[in-house]
Every structure is written in C-alpha cells, then in structure tokens.
Amino acid sequence: MGEWAEFLRAAEEAAREAGRMLRQGMTQRREISYKGAVDLVTNFDERAQEMIFGRLSAAFPHHGFLAEEGLRREKAGDFLWVIDPLDGTTNYAHRFPVFCISIALQFKERVVLGLVYDPMRDEIFSAVEAEGAHLNGQKIHVSRVDDLNRSLLATGFPYDVRESRVNNIIHFNNFLVRAQAIRRCGSAALDLCYVACGRFDGFWELKLKPWDVAAGALMVKEAGGRLSDFSGAEFSIFSAETLASNGLIHEAMITVLQAGKAGESAARNRS
C-alpha cells in the first residue's frame, strides 16, 4: 500500500466510527429536513460528517475538505478529502438498510484513494491508485459478462426528476428492454462498488456530485472496469454524466444512452 497506507487507515477508522453510529441510529428517532422536493437530509448525515471531519482534520490539519452537507475547507496544499457521510439518505430516513459512507482523497487533482463502508453488511471497499481494489481485504474484479442482454445494471434518478426533462426516465425505459434486469438501490457509491466487484455489470446516472462518485469511480477503475460520460468521453468526478461498466458492455451501453439523448432532444424540439 506504500505511501497511501496512513491515509487509508485513517479513512477506515473514521468510516467505521461513523458507521457504528449510523447503524445504531437505524432504530432511533431521526430529524428530517428538505433541501428540495425529494432531496432530504437527516441529523444523522450531519453527525456522521462531523465525526469523519473531526477525525481526519485532526490527523491531517493542512488538508482540504469537500463534503455533501455544506462542508468546504480550502486546502493549503495538494490534498483534498471528498466525503459523503451518508450516501443513501432517503433509504436511511425510511429505515431501508442500503446506505454507506464514502471517502476519497485527491492528490494534485487526482483521486488516489477511495473507501466505501457499508455498516449494515460490514463491507469495506477500498482502492488505491495503481494497487487494485479490495473488499474486506480480498482483491476484487469486474464481471466478465460481455452481452448487454445478459447484464444486470444499476441506475438512479436525479433529485430534480419532477422538474427537469433531463431526468433519466427515457434511458431507464430503453435499458429495461435491452438488459437482463435493472436495479435502483439508492446509493451511487455502493452501485459503483458493486460494479467493481462484479455484482453489477454496468451503472449509469445523471447529475451526481463529486462526493457521490469519487471513491466508487476509483474502485471501478482499479477493479479493471471502464468509466466515461454517456458519449464515451473521459470521466471526471465533476461530470454531469456517469457511466461505469465492466468494459465489455460499455460500447453497447453508450449506444443505448446516445439513442436516449437523441430522443430527449427530439422531444424538446417538438414542444
């Protein structure tokens, strides 16, 4: 693990501490507020963020931080932690046990470390640049399914699905009749990890944020998968489009997504 071992160890300790609190909180009363029509936040998101930030900022006082619940601390050097303290908040608010903590570290604008912790299953996904991806210490690899018709895919819908015409519905409908099946689990970070370990063959989604994808995207890359936007162009954690796959079905997924974008454009022109 070399030069990144100290950082990965600190990230795991922070994630496990926050994960214990979130797991215990599943049976406790929670306070819910809304950032949009369907975009919510709980007091447990905020508590988890405080715990993670507190531990990591104490260990690395000169690092920058970017996290979902309004945390922005400018970096004094080359390091930036990108954190989602509770990915799957809607699930958590409804006590649906599919959620995780996502922590990534950027060095000179490059994601070099990613860690995703599922506290309900006690699964730790980790990846270090050029060193592969692991699940609970065991190396993982993307699936070898090479036919979209036999692929299990995952996706999600943006929080402005009620207001925006760019809402993933047309892509969902198109893939529904092309793939073996589609799952919508409610946690992009876990979806990406599941692509990395072969549980899913591909994943696509719109309008994700850096904290949603930074750790999971590195996981896919280090597990031998492929990432891009919907046209096949280079992926960025700041991209509006995220496409991840085992690589073998990537071009087929791009074809479906491009047909959907053409359909969206035609519909807008008609209206």
Secondary structure, 3 states (H helix, E strand, C coil): CHHHHHHHHHHHHHHHHHHHHHHHHCCCCCCEEECCCCCEEEHHHHHHHHHHHHHHHHHCCCCEEEECCCEEECCCCCEEEEEEEEECHHHHHCCCCCCEEEEEEEECCEEEEEEEEECCCCEEEEEECCCCEEECCEECCCCCCCCHHHCEEEECCCCCCCCCCCCCHHHHHHHHCCCCEEECCCCHHHHHHHHHCCCCCEEEEECCCHHHHHHHHHHHHHCCCEEECCCCCCCCCCCCEEEEECCCCHHHHHHHHHHHHHHHHHHHHHC
